[in-house]
Amino acid sequence: MSSVDATAAPIDDAALGGSIGAATRGLLNFKQPDGHFVFELEADATIPSEYVLLRHYLGEPVDAALEAKIAVYLRRIQGAHGGWPLVHDGPFDMSASVKAYFALKMIGDSIDAPHMASAREAILARGGAANVNVFTRFLLSFFGVLTWRSVPVLPVEIMLLPMWSPFHLNKISYWARTTMVPLMVLAALKPRARNPRGIGIRELFLQDPATVGTPKRAPHQSPVWFALFSGIDRILRTIEPLFPKRLRARAMKKAIAFVEERLNGEDGLGAIFPPMVNTVMMYDALGFPPEHPPRAVTRRGIDKLLVIGEDEAYCQPCVSPIWDTALACHALLEVGGPDSLVSAGNCLDWLLPKQELDLKGDWAVKRPDVRPGGWAFQYANGHYPDLDDTAVVVMAMDRARRNGRSDKYNEAIARGREWIEGMQSRDGGFAAFDADNLEYYLNNIPFSDHAALLDPPTEDVTARCVSMLAQLGETVDSSPSMAAGVEYLRRTQLKEGSWYGRWGLNYIYGTWSVLCALNAAGLDHQDPAMRKAVDWLVSIQNADGGWGEDAVSYRLDYRGFEGAPTTPSQTAWALLALIAAGEVENPAVARGMKYLIDTQTKKGLWDEQRYTATGFPRVFYLRYHGYSKFFPLWALARYRNLRSTNSKAVGVGM
């Protein structure tokens, strides 16, 4: 964290207007022909590596040109430490490094090549590939690198457990649920990769891989709970072979039915890469040929996640069109003017039919009386809409309704609001996909070394839902749901003044989300909660005028803000947060705006290599390529708009 000057030169109106105009044109250049936006969504080395390994697992014909491009990408993102990080310029990660090395070796890179030798040295120096996580252990077991003794027991009979049992599929998150069900079928069948070239990675182990046992307790796991679940795992390992065949057949049938009900066409099971891969492998293990329709459709869907350039290629974990379109729409609505408003209207017209109004997804198990009404994150994912996307879409539609005095979106807004209110958890917060997913003890099972088995309420999603309710006219006095949400946000503020950000990195994102919500909810800008947050944001501003935060801020032993080089998207969040708290004229805001104007490229956009979004804290991070295109524009336009008003108050939810 660097100190900054206490004063800032005023922002020139012409420079501000020019910057907004250039950024608007730059953003609109990415608009799809039908009006929506979708930007690349990049993760770390694991997804493209797993894509390569899937092809060789299945024994598919080698696509040398594609694999060569993926290899270029993997080599480029290799860290100076020799391994592969989870974020740009991040520390070594064992599982990402082992998968990337395995994929490059599978593609044909010599183990004596300097980059491979460097990776191998880094892996061995940190204890070797025996220290990979659970998901990587399953992958290596499929390839015969590890034995099935290295992974937790995952009996498919879990499918038959009643809801009252300590473990049930509906007590874990949607992403865990959709990943685990086809994986349970695979664990029962224990298939072996075809691996035509017979590639292995014995050289990455300091011990005989056959001697590698089950995973050790992860840092987040309670010693007592982990010991209990590990004992259960040992018992299951002993008795699983004795399970009645009829019981197993029944469980397998139920697991396959679960998958087939949710196949979701080329968008895939859960519309995310891991369940889609497991689905294809499941059908292969069951003996279905590549042309079997469910297998073939899902396999095509995986290829649709590829981003192929002239020299490089990688695979996305999923796509983000609803999120990208809704956020770009907000930025365009903030910009205003005929062209921007027309484009915003095109966004909303594209979003309107994407609302799920008929299908009751998995969320309905805990909320059976709530009508559907949400939007998903991807093009199609009817079983798994999410509250964050829904709230953002509803707020954009409401803004357009105000601008145009049109009732075009009334029904969509009403249904979205109804669904969100019905999905509030009993602690007053809102989660991403489910309600009351509060069985925290399950993060102690051996399978959950990633600490992401659950989908509990979070500050950022709760803030978005509170913002939506407030923008639609509710107050803490008129709406029990909103009152409970605001109370949740008050009690989750950290002593330093910030809020945790689950889906964006991290405390800057959470604090932006919550300050927007508290402002919309009508809290006085002098409220102590808002003052503490403002003081915190100003205190962490970088010397260049921007803001940046590192992924290490998700560490379990959080000791305070973890500064990082400035990024445009995190700078925009901090600026939007300060403005929401009534700080339009704060010198820190002027410095931040100057940073954005000064760092804008000739194309009107911003360069951003660092990752600023979160899949799973400490495990999986995301780089939304759209964030640096619409968030800075949004902040600049809001600053311009409020500088010319007397109230200096943000009148919308975000």
Residue, then its C-alpha position, 0 to 999 in steps of 0.5 A: m500500500s502506497s501513500v498518495d498526495a492529499t490533493a488532486a488536480p481537477i478533472d478537465d471536462a473535455a478530457l473526461g468527455g473524450s475518455i468516456g466517448a472513446a471507451t463507449r466506442g471501444l465497448l460497442n465494438f464488441k457488441q454481437p450482431d444480436g445486441h448482446f456481449v460476451f467476453e473471454l473468461e480465462a482461468d488458470a492452466t488447469i482447464p486447458s490442461e484438462y482439455v488436452l488430457l481429456r482428448h488423450y483419455l478418450g483416445e481421440p485423433v490428435d489435433a496437432a495444430l490445436e495442441a500446439k497452440i495450447a502448448v504455446y499458451l501454457r508455456r507463456i503463462q508458466g511462472a518464474h518459479g518454474g511452475w504454474p500459478l492460479v493468477h497472473d504473476g501468482p505463487f506456485d500451485m502444485s495441482a496446476s503445475v502437475k496438470a500443465y506439465f502432464a499436458l505439455k508432455m502429452i502434447g510432445d514437449s521433451i522432459d529435457a526442455p528447459h521449461m519442463a526441467s524447470a517445472r519438474e524441479a519446482i514440483l519436486a522441490r515442493g514435495g512432488a506430485a503426491n501433494v496435488n489436490v483431490f480433483t487432480r488425484f482423480l484425474l491421475s487415477f484415471f490415467g493409472v498414475l495414482t491408485w484409487r487408494s489415493v482418493p476419497v471413497l465416493p460411493v455412487e450409493i450416495m444418490l440413494l441417501p434421504m434428505w435427512s442424512p448428514f450428507h445429501l446432494n442438495k446440501i452441497s453447492y450446484w457446482a459440486r453436485t453436478t461435478m460429483v454425480p458423474l464422478m461417482v459413476l466413474a468412481a464405481l466403474k474405475p475406467r482407465a484412460r486410453n492414453p495411446r502414447g502411454i504418457g506418464i509422469r513418474e518423474l514428478f514423484l519423490q515416492d512410488p506413486a502406488t504408495v500415495g494414500t488419501p489426502k491430508r487434512a486441508p488448512h481450513q478443515s477442523p481436526v476433529w471433523f476431519a478425523l471423523f470423516s476420515g474414519i468414515d472414509r476408511i470404513l466405506r473403503t472396506i465395506e464398499p465392495l460388499f454393497p449389494k449389486r442391486l443397490r449399486a445398479r439402482a444408484m447408478k441408474k439414479a445418477i445417470a438419470f440425474v445427469e440426463e435430466r440436466l444435460n442442457g444441450e451443447d451448454g452442458l451439465g451445469a454449463i461448466f467445464p468439470p461436469m461436462v468433462n465428467t459427463v463425457m467420461m461417464y458415457d465412455a465408461l458406460g460403453f456408449p460410443p462417441e456418436h451416442p447423442p448425449r455424449a456427442v452433444t456434450r463433447r461438442g459443447i466442450d469444444k465451444l469453450l475453446v478460444i483459438g487465436e493465431d498463435e495460442a489457444y486455451c479453454q474457458p471454464c464456462v462462458s459469461p454472456i448474461w453477466d457480461t451483457a447485463l453489466a455492459c448494459h449498466a455502463l451504457l445506461e450510465v453513459g446515456g445518449p441516443d447510441s448508448l441507450v439504443s445499445a442498452g435496449n438491445c442488450l435488454d431485449w436479448l436478455l428478456p427471453k433468457q429469463e427462466l419462468d417455467l423450470k424449477g431447478d435444484w434450488a426448488v428442493k429447499r424452496p418448493d413454493v417459489r416460482p421460477g424467475g431468475w437468469a443464469f450466468q451462461y447462455a442456457n442453464g435452466h436448472y441453475p439460475d443465480l441471484d447475482d445475475t438476476a438482480v443485476v438484470v432486474m436493476a438494468m431493466d428497471r433503469a431502462r423502464r424509468n428512462g423510457r416510461s415503458d412497461k415492457y419489462n414489468e413482468a420480467i422485473a416482478r418475476g425476478r424480484e419474486w424469485i430473489e425474495g423467495m431465495q433469501s436464507r434464514d440468516g438474512g443473506f443471499a447466496a448465489f444459487d441456493a438457499d440455506n446451504l449452511e451445512y458448513y461441517l461438510n467442508n471437512i469431508p476428505f473430498s472437500d480439500h478445496a473448501a468450496l463444497l457449499d454455496p452459503p450467503t455472501e456479502d456481495v450477493t446479498a448486497r446486490c439483492v438489497s440494491m435491487l429491492a431498494q431500487l424497486g422502491e423497498t425500504v427497511d421499514s416496508s420490506p422484511s426481506m430488505a431489513a434482514g439483508v441490511e442487517y446481514l450486511r451490517r454485521t458482516q463488516l470487518k473491523e477495518g471497514s471493508w466487506y468480503g468479496r466472494w465472487g470478485l477480488n476481494y475486499i475492494y469488490g465486496t466493499w463496492s457491492v455493499l456501499c452501493a446497497l447501503n446507499a440505495a437502502g437509504l443509509d445516511h452517508q455519515d453512518p459509521a459503517m459507511r464512514k469506516a468503509v470510505d476511510w478504508l478505501v481511501s487508505i489503500q489507494n495506490a500512489d498512481g491513483g488507482w487501486g489493486e488487490d492481490a488474490v492472497s487476500y483470501r488467505l485463511d489467516y487474513r491479516g489485513f489488506e493485501g495490496a497489489p499493482t493497480t488494475p482498471s476494474q478494481t479502480a473502478w469498483a473503488l471509485l463507484a463505491l466512494i461515489a455511492a457513499g457521497e464522495v464525488e468531490n473527494p480528492a481520492v476520486a479525482r486521482g482515481m479518475k485521472y488514473l483511468i483517463d491517463t492509462q486508457t489505450k488508443k482503442g479507448l479501453w484498458d489493459e488488464q492482465r491481472y485476475t480480479a475475479t474469483g471462482f473459488p477462494r484460494v483455489f480457482y480465479l478468473r479473468y473476465h476480459g470484459y471487466s476492463k472494458f465496462f467497469p472503468l467506463w461506468a465509473l467515468a460516466r457516473y463521475r461526469n453525471l454526478r459532478s453536474t448535479n446538486s445532490k451528488a447522490v447515486g439514485v440507483g442500486m449499483 
